[in-house]
């Protein structure tokens, strides 16, 4: 998650509702994953690129609001 994100779990929910892309918090794989996210690669390359683009646009919009 970006360094500006204080609560990764809350951020993941915001990403889900803002982009309709589900990502998993890394902490479910252990304490070392607390600041990370996990993304499943069980789709086509095109769908993965689409999801990546949605998340990228979402993060850009959120950064503009913070600044």
C-alpha positions, 0 to 999 in steps of 0.5 A: 500500500502507498506510504500515505495509507495509515490503515491498509485494511480500510484502504483495501475496502476503499479500493474495492468499492472505488474500483470493483477490484478485490485485493487481499491484505498481506497480513493474512499471510503473516505479520511481515506482510502487514504493509503489503497487498496480495493480488491473485493472477487467476485471470487473463492478462487483459483483465489484470491490466484493466484492474491495474489501470482502475487501481492506478486511477483510483490512487491518483484521484485519492492523492489529488484529494490529499494534496 
